[in-house]
Amino acid sequence: MQIKKHTDRGNDLFELVMYVVAAICLVSFLIKGEAAKVMEAALIIGVLLLIRIVVKITKTPMFAALRFSVLLFICITMILANELGFYGVIPYLDKFEHLFSGVILCFVGLLIYKKANDRETTKTHNAHVAIWLSLFFSIAMAGVWEIYEFTTDHLLGLNSQNGSLIDTMTDIICGTSGAIATSLYLAVKAKYKKMPLLDDSRS
């Protein structure tokens, strides 16, 4: 329990730093007159606030690993890649984003399983079922995202997939790889250390 408190405190600090960085960027780009960058900075703050609002409304708090993964993903994609222009600095940054999205979606699948299972009167958890559901959910969402990109590219004239099947499949493979790695981690944790999220006894 003490470890959990320290982890949550670390996530709180991480989120606070992101607010500060976004605020600095907003003021800096506002002075420079770069409206697009100002909007991106405002969007970062808005997304962070929206996550808190959704958690509060749904009464579904994110466990530490998921929260950290989401914050890190926002930091990489919205702050480093878009706001600070790291797409041109770090090669294949887009692929790392898809890889990491597989990790996040696997944790989201785990949270969905717990939320749905807690509604049952027995409230018994099966770690194996939870892990498989999380894995398949994450892989499916990788495919759904590419369907979304394909649709917007053709309907709105965008170029998210670079007009390439290779780009599409590489993105799906990256997302799937992240999901597999996370599910293996969860399987090892469930076997040797138990999973606090699914262990009502918190042993």
PyMOL commands that place a pseudoatom at each C-alpha (Angstrom):
pseudoatom trace, name=CA, resn=MET, resi=1, chain=A, elem=C, hetatm=0, pos=[0.000, 0.000, 0.000]
pseudoatom trace, name=CA, resn=GLN, resi=2, chain=A, elem=C, hetatm=0, pos=[2.884, 2.315, 0.790]
pseudoatom trace, name=CA, resn=ILE, resi=3, chain=A, elem=C, hetatm=0, pos=[4.366, 1.645, -2.647]
pseudoatom trace, name=CA, resn=LYS, resi=4, chain=A, elem=C, hetatm=0, pos=[1.034, 2.539, -4.237]
pseudoatom trace, name=CA, resn=LYS, resi=5, chain=A, elem=C, hetatm=0, pos=[0.940, 5.843, -2.383]
pseudoatom trace, name=CA, resn=HIS, resi=6, chain=A, elem=C, hetatm=0, pos=[4.462, 6.706, -3.544]
pseudoatom trace, name=CA, resn=THR, resi=7, chain=A, elem=C, hetatm=0, pos=[3.544, 5.768, -7.131]
pseudoatom trace, name=CA, resn=ASP, resi=8, chain=A, elem=C, hetatm=0, pos=[0.418, 7.923, -7.062]
pseudoatom trace, name=CA, resn=ARG, resi=9, chain=A, elem=C, hetatm=0, pos=[2.464, 10.789, -5.663]
pseudoatom trace, name=CA, resn=GLY, resi=10, chain=A, elem=C, hetatm=0, pos=[4.927, 10.332, -8.504]
pseudoatom trace, name=CA, resn=ASN, resi=11, chain=A, elem=C, hetatm=0, pos=[2.083, 10.443, -11.039]
pseudoatom trace, name=CA, resn=ASP, resi=12, chain=A, elem=C, hetatm=0, pos=[0.705, 13.593, -9.403]
pseudoatom trace, name=CA, resn=LEU, resi=13, chain=A, elem=C, hetatm=0, pos=[4.113, 15.238, -9.716]
pseudoatom trace, name=CA, resn=PHE, resi=14, chain=A, elem=C, hetatm=0, pos=[4.477, 14.084, -13.324]
pseudoatom trace, name=CA, resn=GLU, resi=15, chain=A, elem=C, hetatm=0, pos=[1.070, 15.538, -14.193]
pseudoatom trace, name=CA, resn=LEU, resi=16, chain=A, elem=C, hetatm=0, pos=[1.897, 18.802, -12.447]
pseudoatom trace, name=CA, resn=VAL, resi=17, chain=A, elem=C, hetatm=0, pos=[5.122, 19.135, -14.457]
pseudoatom trace, name=CA, resn=MET, resi=18, chain=A, elem=C, hetatm=0, pos=[3.132, 18.577, -17.664]
pseudoatom trace, name=CA, resn=TYR, resi=19, chain=A, elem=C, hetatm=0, pos=[0.721, 21.364, -16.686]
pseudoatom trace, name=CA, resn=VAL, resi=20, chain=A, elem=C, hetatm=0, pos=[3.671, 23.685, -16.056]
pseudoatom trace, name=CA, resn=VAL, resi=21, chain=A, elem=C, hetatm=0, pos=[5.376, 22.818, -19.362]
pseudoatom trace, name=CA, resn=ALA, resi=22, chain=A, elem=C, hetatm=0, pos=[2.111, 23.270, -21.280]
pseudoatom trace, name=CA, resn=ALA, resi=23, chain=A, elem=C, hetatm=0, pos=[1.488, 26.638, -19.587]
pseudoatom trace, name=CA, resn=ILE, resi=24, chain=A, elem=C, hetatm=0, pos=[5.026, 27.819, -20.409]
pseudoatom trace, name=CA, resn=CYS, resi=25, chain=A, elem=C, hetatm=0, pos=[4.587, 26.744, -24.022]
pseudoatom trace, name=CA, resn=LEU, resi=26, chain=A, elem=C, hetatm=0, pos=[1.211, 28.495, -24.206]
pseudoatom trace, name=CA, resn=VAL, resi=27, chain=A, elem=C, hetatm=0, pos=[2.638, 31.806, -22.973]
pseudoatom trace, name=CA, resn=SER, resi=28, chain=A, elem=C, hetatm=0, pos=[5.814, 31.501, -25.038]
pseudoatom trace, name=CA, resn=PHE, resi=29, chain=A, elem=C, hetatm=0, pos=[4.046, 30.756, -28.323]
pseudoatom trace, name=CA, resn=LEU, resi=30, chain=A, elem=C, hetatm=0, pos=[1.401, 33.376, -27.558]
pseudoatom trace, name=CA, resn=ILE, resi=31, chain=A, elem=C, hetatm=0, pos=[4.159, 35.991, -27.337]
pseudoatom trace, name=CA, resn=LYS, resi=32, chain=A, elem=C, hetatm=0, pos=[5.628, 34.697, -30.598]
pseudoatom trace, name=CA, resn=GLY, resi=33, chain=A, elem=C, hetatm=0, pos=[2.207, 34.837, -32.245]
pseudoatom trace, name=CA, resn=GLU, resi=34, chain=A, elem=C, hetatm=0, pos=[2.130, 31.151, -33.207]
pseudoatom trace, name=CA, resn=ALA, resi=35, chain=A, elem=C, hetatm=0, pos=[-1.583, 30.451, -32.921]
pseudoatom trace, name=CA, resn=ALA, resi=36, chain=A, elem=C, hetatm=0, pos=[-1.381, 26.753, -33.851]
pseudoatom trace, name=CA, resn=LYS, resi=37, chain=A, elem=C, hetatm=0, pos=[1.147, 26.051, -31.096]
pseudoatom trace, name=CA, resn=VAL, resi=38, chain=A, elem=C, hetatm=0, pos=[-0.943, 28.035, -28.610]
pseudoatom trace, name=CA, resn=MET, resi=39, chain=A, elem=C, hetatm=0, pos=[-3.951, 25.860, -29.458]
pseudoatom trace, name=CA, resn=GLU, resi=40, chain=A, elem=C, hetatm=0, pos=[-1.871, 22.704, -29.036]
pseudoatom trace, name=CA, resn=ALA, resi=41, chain=A, elem=C, hetatm=0, pos=[-0.710, 23.839, -25.598]
pseudoatom trace, name=CA, resn=ALA, resi=42, chain=A, elem=C, hetatm=0, pos=[-4.293, 24.634, -24.600]
pseudoatom trace, name=CA, resn=LEU, resi=43, chain=A, elem=C, hetatm=0, pos=[-5.361, 21.221, -25.901]
pseudoatom trace, name=CA, resn=ILE, resi=44, chain=A, elem=C, hetatm=0, pos=[-2.762, 19.495, -23.711]
pseudoatom trace, name=CA, resn=ILE, resi=45, chain=A, elem=C, hetatm=0, pos=[-4.158, 21.202, -20.622]
pseudoatom trace, name=CA, resn=GLY, resi=46, chain=A, elem=C, hetatm=0, pos=[-7.692, 20.426, -21.780]
pseudoatom trace, name=CA, resn=VAL, resi=47, chain=A, elem=C, hetatm=0, pos=[-6.938, 16.730, -22.266]
pseudoatom trace, name=CA, resn=LEU, resi=48, chain=A, elem=C, hetatm=0, pos=[-5.352, 16.428, -18.821]
pseudoatom trace, name=CA, resn=LEU, resi=49, chain=A, elem=C, hetatm=0, pos=[-8.379, 18.096, -17.244]
pseudoatom trace, name=CA, resn=LEU, resi=50, chain=A, elem=C, hetatm=0, pos=[-10.777, 15.979, -19.299]
pseudoatom trace, name=CA, resn=ILE, resi=51, chain=A, elem=C, hetatm=0, pos=[-9.185, 12.771, -18.031]
pseudoatom trace, name=CA, resn=ARG, resi=52, chain=A, elem=C, hetatm=0, pos=[-9.710, 13.913, -14.455]
pseudoatom trace, name=CA, resn=ILE, resi=53, chain=A, elem=C, hetatm=0, pos=[-13.334, 14.842, -15.212]
pseudoatom trace, name=CA, resn=VAL, resi=54, chain=A, elem=C, hetatm=0, pos=[-14.059, 11.470, -16.854]
pseudoatom trace, name=CA, resn=VAL, resi=55, chain=A, elem=C, hetatm=0, pos=[-12.499, 9.599, -13.926]
pseudoatom trace, name=CA, resn=LYS, resi=56, chain=A, elem=C, hetatm=0, pos=[-14.604, 11.596, -11.470]
pseudoatom trace, name=CA, resn=ILE, resi=57, chain=A, elem=C, hetatm=0, pos=[-17.880, 11.256, -13.393]
pseudoatom trace, name=CA, resn=THR, resi=58, chain=A, elem=C, hetatm=0, pos=[-17.497, 7.534, -14.089]
pseudoatom trace, name=CA, resn=LYS, resi=59, chain=A, elem=C, hetatm=0, pos=[-16.068, 6.873, -10.612]
pseudoatom trace, name=CA, resn=THR, resi=60, chain=A, elem=C, hetatm=0, pos=[-13.448, 4.667, -12.247]
pseudoatom trace, name=CA, resn=PRO, resi=61, chain=A, elem=C, hetatm=0, pos=[-10.039, 5.691, -10.933]
pseudoatom trace, name=CA, resn=MET, resi=62, chain=A, elem=C, hetatm=0, pos=[-7.062, 4.613, -13.016]
pseudoatom trace, name=CA, resn=PHE, resi=63, chain=A, elem=C, hetatm=0, pos=[-4.591, 2.321, -11.311]
pseudoatom trace, name=CA, resn=ALA, resi=64, chain=A, elem=C, hetatm=0, pos=[-1.025, 3.636, -11.096]
pseudoatom trace, name=CA, resn=ALA, resi=65, chain=A, elem=C, hetatm=0, pos=[0.439, 1.802, -14.106]
pseudoatom trace, name=CA, resn=LEU, resi=66, chain=A, elem=C, hetatm=0, pos=[-2.367, 2.892, -16.421]
pseudoatom trace, name=CA, resn=ARG, resi=67, chain=A, elem=C, hetatm=0, pos=[-2.246, 6.487, -15.229]
pseudoatom trace, name=CA, resn=PHE, resi=68, chain=A, elem=C, hetatm=0, pos=[1.514, 6.666, -15.708]
pseudoatom trace, name=CA, resn=SER, resi=69, chain=A, elem=C, hetatm=0, pos=[1.209, 5.123, -19.185]
pseudoatom trace, name=CA, resn=VAL, resi=70, chain=A, elem=C, hetatm=0, pos=[-1.461, 7.641, -20.221]
pseudoatom trace, name=CA, resn=LEU, resi=71, chain=A, elem=C, hetatm=0, pos=[0.533, 10.601, -18.886]
pseudoatom trace, name=CA, resn=LEU, resi=72, chain=A, elem=C, hetatm=0, pos=[3.714, 9.413, -20.588]
pseudoatom trace, name=CA, resn=PHE, resi=73, chain=A, elem=C, hetatm=0, pos=[1.833, 8.891, -23.861]
pseudoatom trace, name=CA, resn=ILE, resi=74, chain=A, elem=C, hetatm=0, pos=[0.441, 12.436, -23.713]
pseudoatom trace, name=CA, resn=CYS, resi=75, chain=A, elem=C, hetatm=0, pos=[3.910, 13.747, -22.886]
pseudoatom trace, name=CA, resn=ILE, resi=76, chain=A, elem=C, hetatm=0, pos=[5.472, 11.992, -25.886]
pseudoatom trace, name=CA, resn=THR, resi=77, chain=A, elem=C, hetatm=0, pos=[2.749, 12.559, -28.471]
pseudoatom trace, name=CA, resn=MET, resi=78, chain=A, elem=C, hetatm=0, pos=[1.378, 15.976, -27.553]
pseudoatom trace, name=CA, resn=ILE, resi=79, chain=A, elem=C, hetatm=0, pos=[4.267, 17.751, -25.837]
pseudoatom trace, name=CA, resn=LEU, resi=80, chain=A, elem=C, hetatm=0, pos=[7.439, 16.302, -27.374]
pseudoatom trace, name=CA, resn=ALA, resi=81, chain=A, elem=C, hetatm=0, pos=[6.200, 15.276, -30.826]
pseudoatom trace, name=CA, resn=ASN, resi=82, chain=A, elem=C, hetatm=0, pos=[3.691, 18.017, -31.672]
pseudoatom trace, name=CA, resn=GLU, resi=83, chain=A, elem=C, hetatm=0, pos=[4.352, 20.987, -29.414]
pseudoatom trace, name=CA, resn=LEU, resi=84, chain=A, elem=C, hetatm=0, pos=[8.166, 20.797, -29.447]
pseudoatom trace, name=CA, resn=GLY, resi=85, chain=A, elem=C, hetatm=0, pos=[8.531, 19.299, -32.933]
pseudoatom trace, name=CA, resn=PHE, resi=86, chain=A, elem=C, hetatm=0, pos=[10.384, 16.095, -32.043]
pseudoatom trace, name=CA, resn=TYR, resi=87, chain=A, elem=C, hetatm=0, pos=[8.924, 14.246, -35.035]
pseudoatom trace, name=CA, resn=GLY, resi=88, chain=A, elem=C, hetatm=0, pos=[11.774, 15.651, -37.076]
pseudoatom trace, name=CA, resn=VAL, resi=89, chain=A, elem=C, hetatm=0, pos=[14.359, 14.859, -34.403]
pseudoatom trace, name=CA, resn=ILE, resi=90, chain=A, elem=C, hetatm=0, pos=[13.572, 11.295, -33.269]
pseudoatom trace, name=CA, resn=PRO, resi=91, chain=A, elem=C, hetatm=0, pos=[13.366, 8.731, -36.113]
pseudoatom trace, name=CA, resn=TYR, resi=92, chain=A, elem=C, hetatm=0, pos=[10.295, 6.482, -36.149]
pseudoatom trace, name=CA, resn=LEU, resi=93, chain=A, elem=C, hetatm=0, pos=[8.726, 8.341, -33.228]
pseudoatom trace, name=CA, resn=ASP, resi=94, chain=A, elem=C, hetatm=0, pos=[5.315, 7.530, -34.697]
pseudoatom trace, name=CA, resn=LYS, resi=95, chain=A, elem=C, hetatm=0, pos=[6.069, 3.802, -34.424]
pseudoatom trace, name=CA, resn=PHE, resi=96, chain=A, elem=C, hetatm=0, pos=[7.072, 4.185, -30.773]
pseudoatom trace, name=CA, resn=GLU, resi=97, chain=A, elem=C, hetatm=0, pos=[3.729, 5.893, -30.180]
pseudoatom trace, name=CA, resn=HIS, resi=98, chain=A, elem=C, hetatm=0, pos=[1.842, 2.951, -31.682]
pseudoatom trace, name=CA, resn=LEU, resi=99, chain=A, elem=C, hetatm=0, pos=[3.967, 0.528, -29.657]
pseudoatom trace, name=CA, resn=PHE, resi=100, chain=A, elem=C, hetatm=0, pos=[3.175, 2.403, -26.471]
pseudoatom trace, name=CA, resn=SER, resi=101, chain=A, elem=C, hetatm=0, pos=[-0.509, 2.666, -27.347]
pseudoatom trace, name=CA, resn=GLY, resi=102, chain=A, elem=C, hetatm=0, pos=[-0.619, -1.136, -27.255]
pseudoatom trace, name=CA, resn=VAL, resi=103, chain=A, elem=C, hetatm=0, pos=[0.610, -0.988, -23.658]
pseudoatom trace, name=CA, resn=ILE, resi=104, chain=A, elem=C, hetatm=0, pos=[-2.002, 1.576, -22.648]
pseudoatom trace, name=CA, resn=LEU, resi=105, chain=A, elem=C, hetatm=0, pos=[-4.877, -0.230, -24.352]
pseudoatom trace, name=CA, resn=CYS, resi=106, chain=A, elem=C, hetatm=0, pos=[-3.905, -3.484, -22.659]
pseudoatom trace, name=CA, resn=PHE, resi=107, chain=A, elem=C, hetatm=0, pos=[-4.178, -1.750, -19.282]
pseudoatom trace, name=CA, resn=VAL, resi=108, chain=A, elem=C, hetatm=0, pos=[-7.483, -0.200, -20.379]
pseudoatom trace, name=CA, resn=GLY, resi=109, chain=A, elem=C, hetatm=0, pos=[-8.770, -3.677, -21.265]
pseudoatom trace, name=CA, resn=LEU, resi=110, chain=A, elem=C, hetatm=0, pos=[-7.800, -4.826, -17.789]
pseudoatom trace, name=CA, resn=LEU, resi=111, chain=A, elem=C, hetatm=0, pos=[-9.688, -1.917, -16.257]
pseudoatom trace, name=CA, resn=ILE, resi=112, chain=A, elem=C, hetatm=0, pos=[-12.759, -2.697, -18.388]
pseudoatom trace, name=CA, resn=TYR, resi=113, chain=A, elem=C, hetatm=0, pos=[-12.673, -6.304, -17.220]
pseudoatom trace, name=CA, resn=LYS, resi=114, chain=A, elem=C, hetatm=0, pos=[-12.529, -5.276, -13.564]
pseudoatom trace, name=CA, resn=LYS, resi=115, chain=A, elem=C, hetatm=0, pos=[-15.286, -2.678, -13.983]
pseudoatom trace, name=CA, resn=ALA, resi=116, chain=A, elem=C, hetatm=0, pos=[-17.588, -5.200, -15.673]
pseudoatom trace, name=CA, resn=ASN, resi=117, chain=A, elem=C, hetatm=0, pos=[-16.746, -8.020, -13.272]
pseudoatom trace, name=CA, resn=ASP, resi=118, chain=A, elem=C, hetatm=0, pos=[-17.258, -5.888, -10.161]
pseudoatom trace, name=CA, resn=ARG, resi=119, chain=A, elem=C, hetatm=0, pos=[-20.912, -5.547, -11.108]
pseudoatom trace, name=CA, resn=GLU, resi=120, chain=A, elem=C, hetatm=0, pos=[-21.405, -9.267, -10.543]
pseudoatom trace, name=CA, resn=THR, resi=121, chain=A, elem=C, hetatm=0, pos=[-22.599, -10.321, -7.115]
pseudoatom trace, name=CA, resn=THR, resi=122, chain=A, elem=C, hetatm=0, pos=[-19.706, -12.749, -6.635]
pseudoatom trace, name=CA, resn=LYS, resi=123, chain=A, elem=C, hetatm=0, pos=[-17.002, -10.269, -7.683]
pseudoatom trace, name=CA, resn=THR, resi=124, chain=A, elem=C, hetatm=0, pos=[-14.533, -13.085, -8.290]
pseudoatom trace, name=CA, resn=HIS, resi=125, chain=A, elem=C, hetatm=0, pos=[-11.675, -12.329, -10.655]
pseudoatom trace, name=CA, resn=ASN, resi=126, chain=A, elem=C, hetatm=0, pos=[-9.947, -14.652, -13.070]
pseudoatom trace, name=CA, resn=ALA, resi=127, chain=A, elem=C, hetatm=0, pos=[-6.494, -13.305, -13.943]
pseudoatom trace, name=CA, resn=HIS, resi=128, chain=A, elem=C, hetatm=0, pos=[-6.163, -15.510, -17.036]
pseudoatom trace, name=CA, resn=VAL, resi=129, chain=A, elem=C, hetatm=0, pos=[-9.444, -14.298, -18.503]
pseudoatom trace, name=CA, resn=ALA, resi=130, chain=A, elem=C, hetatm=0, pos=[-8.552, -10.695, -17.635]
pseudoatom trace, name=CA, resn=ILE, resi=131, chain=A, elem=C, hetatm=0, pos=[-5.174, -10.905, -19.383]
pseudoatom trace, name=CA, resn=TRP, resi=132, chain=A, elem=C, hetatm=0, pos=[-6.547, -12.550, -22.530]
pseudoatom trace, name=CA, resn=LEU, resi=133, chain=A, elem=C, hetatm=0, pos=[-9.363, -10.011, -22.735]
pseudoatom trace, name=CA, resn=SER, resi=134, chain=A, elem=C, hetatm=0, pos=[-6.863, -7.169, -22.297]
pseudoatom trace, name=CA, resn=LEU, resi=135, chain=A, elem=C, hetatm=0, pos=[-4.634, -8.571, -25.040]
pseudoatom trace, name=CA, resn=PHE, resi=136, chain=A, elem=C, hetatm=0, pos=[-7.436, -9.048, -27.563]
pseudoatom trace, name=CA, resn=PHE, resi=137, chain=A, elem=C, hetatm=0, pos=[-8.967, -5.678, -26.732]
pseudoatom trace, name=CA, resn=SER, resi=138, chain=A, elem=C, hetatm=0, pos=[-5.668, -3.906, -27.359]
pseudoatom trace, name=CA, resn=ILE, resi=139, chain=A, elem=C, hetatm=0, pos=[-5.016, -5.720, -30.649]
pseudoatom trace, name=CA, resn=ALA, resi=140, chain=A, elem=C, hetatm=0, pos=[-8.560, -5.020, -31.827]
pseudoatom trace, name=CA, resn=MET, resi=141, chain=A, elem=C, hetatm=0, pos=[-8.212, -1.325, -31.016]
pseudoatom trace, name=CA, resn=ALA, resi=142, chain=A, elem=C, hetatm=0, pos=[-4.986, -1.166, -33.054]
pseudoatom trace, name=CA, resn=GLY, resi=143, chain=A, elem=C, hetatm=0, pos=[-7.016, -2.345, -36.040]
pseudoatom trace, name=CA, resn=VAL, resi=144, chain=A, elem=C, hetatm=0, pos=[-9.888, 0.031, -35.270]
pseudoatom trace, name=CA, resn=TRP, resi=145, chain=A, elem=C, hetatm=0, pos=[-7.476, 2.985, -35.199]
pseudoatom trace, name=CA, resn=GLU, resi=146, chain=A, elem=C, hetatm=0, pos=[-6.142, 2.093, -38.643]
pseudoatom trace, name=CA, resn=ILE, resi=147, chain=A, elem=C, hetatm=0, pos=[-9.726, 1.844, -39.924]
pseudoatom trace, name=CA, resn=TYR, resi=148, chain=A, elem=C, hetatm=0, pos=[-10.284, 5.351, -38.559]
pseudoatom trace, name=CA, resn=GLU, resi=149, chain=A, elem=C, hetatm=0, pos=[-7.136, 6.662, -40.284]
pseudoatom trace, name=CA, resn=PHE, resi=150, chain=A, elem=C, hetatm=0, pos=[-8.106, 4.944, -43.560]
pseudoatom trace, name=CA, resn=THR, resi=151, chain=A, elem=C, hetatm=0, pos=[-11.592, 6.470, -43.385]
pseudoatom trace, name=CA, resn=THR, resi=152, chain=A, elem=C, hetatm=0, pos=[-10.428, 10.007, -42.621]
pseudoatom trace, name=CA, resn=ASP, resi=153, chain=A, elem=C, hetatm=0, pos=[-7.718, 9.822, -45.287]
pseudoatom trace, name=CA, resn=HIS, resi=154, chain=A, elem=C, hetatm=0, pos=[-10.244, 8.939, -47.981]
pseudoatom trace, name=CA, resn=LEU, resi=155, chain=A, elem=C, hetatm=0, pos=[-13.120, 11.128, -46.823]
pseudoatom trace, name=CA, resn=LEU, resi=156, chain=A, elem=C, hetatm=0, pos=[-11.180, 14.209, -45.703]
pseudoatom trace, name=CA, resn=GLY, resi=157, chain=A, elem=C, hetatm=0, pos=[-8.168, 13.987, -47.988]
pseudoatom trace, name=CA, resn=LEU, resi=158, chain=A, elem=C, hetatm=0, pos=[-5.698, 13.451, -45.149]
pseudoatom trace, name=CA, resn=ASN, resi=159, chain=A, elem=C, hetatm=0, pos=[-2.501, 11.418, -45.345]
pseudoatom trace, name=CA, resn=SER, resi=160, chain=A, elem=C, hetatm=0, pos=[-2.311, 9.676, -41.974]
pseudoatom trace, name=CA, resn=GLN, resi=161, chain=A, elem=C, hetatm=0, pos=[-1.326, 6.340, -43.517]
pseudoatom trace, name=CA, resn=ASN, resi=162, chain=A, elem=C, hetatm=0, pos=[1.026, 7.830, -46.111]
pseudoatom trace, name=CA, resn=GLY, resi=163, chain=A, elem=C, hetatm=0, pos=[-0.977, 5.972, -48.755]
pseudoatom trace, name=CA, resn=SER, resi=164, chain=A, elem=C, hetatm=0, pos=[0.949, 2.840, -47.820]
pseudoatom trace, name=CA, resn=LEU, resi=165, chain=A, elem=C, hetatm=0, pos=[-0.144, -0.620, -46.718]
pseudoatom trace, name=CA, resn=ILE, resi=166, chain=A, elem=C, hetatm=0, pos=[3.308, -1.049, -45.181]
pseudoatom trace, name=CA, resn=ASP, resi=167, chain=A, elem=C, hetatm=0, pos=[2.738, 1.943, -42.904]
pseudoatom trace, name=CA, resn=THR, resi=168, chain=A, elem=C, hetatm=0, pos=[-0.666, 0.597, -41.873]
pseudoatom trace, name=CA, resn=MET, resi=169, chain=A, elem=C, hetatm=0, pos=[0.573, -2.909, -41.123]
pseudoatom trace, name=CA, resn=THR, resi=170, chain=A, elem=C, hetatm=0, pos=[3.676, -1.643, -39.318]
pseudoatom trace, name=CA, resn=ASP, resi=171, chain=A, elem=C, hetatm=0, pos=[1.465, 0.464, -37.042]
pseudoatom trace, name=CA, resn=ILE, resi=172, chain=A, elem=C, hetatm=0, pos=[-0.744, -2.544, -36.263]
pseudoatom trace, name=CA, resn=ILE, resi=173, chain=A, elem=C, hetatm=0, pos=[2.313, -4.734, -35.628]
pseudoatom trace, name=CA, resn=CYS, resi=174, chain=A, elem=C, hetatm=0, pos=[3.760, -2.109, -33.262]
pseudoatom trace, name=CA, resn=GLY, resi=175, chain=A, elem=C, hetatm=0, pos=[0.500, -1.833, -31.335]
pseudoatom trace, name=CA, resn=THR, resi=176, chain=A, elem=C, hetatm=0, pos=[0.188, -5.608, -31.182]
pseudoatom trace, name=CA, resn=SER, resi=177, chain=A, elem=C, hetatm=0, pos=[3.786, -5.967, -29.978]
pseudoatom trace, name=CA, resn=GLY, resi=178, chain=A, elem=C, hetatm=0, pos=[3.140, -3.503, -27.155]
pseudoatom trace, name=CA, resn=ALA, resi=179, chain=A, elem=C, hetatm=0, pos=[0.001, -5.424, -26.191]
pseudoatom trace, name=CA, resn=ILE, resi=180, chain=A, elem=C, hetatm=0, pos=[1.794, -8.783, -26.197]
pseudoatom trace, name=CA, resn=ALA, resi=181, chain=A, elem=C, hetatm=0, pos=[4.672, -7.444, -24.093]
pseudoatom trace, name=CA, resn=THR, resi=182, chain=A, elem=C, hetatm=0, pos=[2.232, -5.984, -21.562]
pseudoatom trace, name=CA, resn=SER, resi=183, chain=A, elem=C, hetatm=0, pos=[0.129, -9.148, -21.376]
pseudoatom trace, name=CA, resn=LEU, resi=184, chain=A, elem=C, hetatm=0, pos=[3.278, -11.203, -20.732]
pseudoatom trace, name=CA, resn=TYR, resi=185, chain=A, elem=C, hetatm=0, pos=[4.235, -8.796, -17.950]
pseudoatom trace, name=CA, resn=LEU, resi=186, chain=A, elem=C, hetatm=0, pos=[0.757, -9.133, -16.448]
pseudoatom trace, name=CA, resn=ALA, resi=187, chain=A, elem=C, hetatm=0, pos=[0.919, -12.930, -16.743]
pseudoatom trace, name=CA, resn=VAL, resi=188, chain=A, elem=C, hetatm=0, pos=[4.227, -13.063, -14.862]
pseudoatom trace, name=CA, resn=LYS, resi=189, chain=A, elem=C, hetatm=0, pos=[2.913, -10.673, -12.235]
pseudoatom trace, name=CA, resn=ALA, resi=190, chain=A, elem=C, hetatm=0, pos=[-0.261, -12.711, -11.813]
pseudoatom trace, name=CA, resn=LYS, resi=191, chain=A, elem=C, hetatm=0, pos=[1.726, -15.923, -11.415]
pseudoatom trace, name=CA, resn=TYR, resi=192, chain=A, elem=C, hetatm=0, pos=[4.374, -14.786, -8.980]
pseudoatom trace, name=CA, resn=LYS, resi=193, chain=A, elem=C, hetatm=0, pos=[3.284, -11.577, -7.292]
pseudoatom trace, name=CA, resn=LYS, resi=194, chain=A, elem=C, hetatm=0, pos=[-0.468, -11.485, -7.813]
pseudoatom trace, name=CA, resn=MET, resi=195, chain=A, elem=C, hetatm=0, pos=[-2.243, -8.555, -9.404]
pseudoatom trace, name=CA, resn=PRO, resi=196, chain=A, elem=C, hetatm=0, pos=[-3.445, -5.989, -6.821]
pseudoatom trace, name=CA, resn=LEU, resi=197, chain=A, elem=C, hetatm=0, pos=[-6.045, -4.721, -9.272]
pseudoatom trace, name=CA, resn=LEU, resi=198, chain=A, elem=C, hetatm=0, pos=[-7.730, -8.132, -9.346]
pseudoatom trace, name=CA, resn=ASP, resi=199, chain=A, elem=C, hetatm=0, pos=[-6.910, -9.206, -5.809]
pseudoatom trace, name=CA, resn=ASP, resi=200, chain=A, elem=C, hetatm=0, pos=[-9.590, -8.053, -3.393]
pseudoatom trace, name=CA, resn=SER, resi=201, chain=A, elem=C, hetatm=0, pos=[-7.423, -9.083, -0.458]
pseudoatom trace, name=CA, resn=ARG, resi=202, chain=A, elem=C, hetatm=0, pos=[-4.639, -6.734, -1.589]
pseudoatom trace, name=CA, resn=SER, resi=203, chain=A, elem=C, hetatm=0, pos=[-2.034, -9.280, -0.514]
for i in range(1, 203): cmd.bond("trace and resi %d" % i, "trace and resi %d" % (i + 1))
show_as sticks, trace
zoom trace
